[in-house]
Each structure stands twice: as C-alpha cells, then as structure tokens.
Amino acid sequence: MKGWKGAAATAALVAGLVAAPSAHAGYLEDAGWGSLTVLANVFYMPAKLMRVTLGGLTGGMALALTGGDMTTAETIWVTSMGGTYVLTPGMIQGRDPIAFTGTPSAPPTTADTRPIEDQPLGGT
C-alpha cells in the first residue's frame, strides 16, 4: 500500500511538471530594467525639476514684463512644466515615449471677425 501512494505522488508530480508553463527569465530581466530605471531617474529627475523651476520663474517674469499677457506666460509654463517627470521601465525600453518638455496647445487662429451674415459661404 505504501508503494502505491509513492507512485501516485510521483505521477502527480510528473504531471504537474509537464503541464506547467515553461519559466521565463523574467525576474532577472525585470530587476535589471528596474535598476536601470532607478539609475536613470537619479539623473533625469533633478534635471527635470531644474527645468521646471527655471521655467516657472521665466514664465512669471514674462507675465510681469508683458503687462499680464497670459498667452506668453502659459506657453512658457506649459513647455517647461509639462512632460514626463518620472521615467518608467517601459520608457527606458523604448515602448513608451519620454517627453522632457510639454506641448502647448495650438495658438488661437485668426478668426474671421465679420458678422456671420457678411462672411462668404464656406466659412472663410
């Protein structure tokens, strides 16, 4: 009876090993990408924070020197303060984009200010 239990346990172990998916070298690879990401952030984050600080001050000065022109100040603020603050492993691997600067929205276009009834058919 004791041999029967051992054979059943061995058969179950073999069946489990055969049915199990093959192991990938994911843990070491993930640890490597994670370590590289931390190292990259040690240099990237201070540079980004320096840019944000200087951009904030420059935007404030532009606001004051242009007599309160928010368009100019916001363009500086969005460009300098937008973007990626922390790198991720996907960014380091090239799967995700890295944006060191922000992208300001498109400036308002020069619209036709004539009354609608005076505008040509077609909009412009």
C-alpha positions, 0 to 999 in steps of 0.5 A: 500500500505504501508503494502505491501512494509513492507512485501516485505522488510521483505521477502527480508530480510528473504531471504537474511538471509537464503541464506547467508553463515553461519559466521565463527569465523574467525576474532577472530581466525585470530587476535589471530594467528596474535598476536601470530605471532607478539609475536613470531617474537619479539623473533625469529627475533633478534635471527635470525639476531644474527645468521646471523651476527655471521655467516657472520663474521665466514664465512669471517674469514674462507675465510681469514684463508683458503687462499680464499677457497670459498667452506668453506666460502659459506657453512658457509654463506649459513647455517647461512644466509639462512632460514626463517627470518620472521615467518608467521601465517601459520608457527606458525600453523604448515602448513608451515615449519620454517627453522632457518638455510639454506641448502647448496647445495650438495658438488661437487662429485668426478668426474671421471677425465679420458678422456671420451674415457678411462672411462668404459661404464656406466659412472663410 
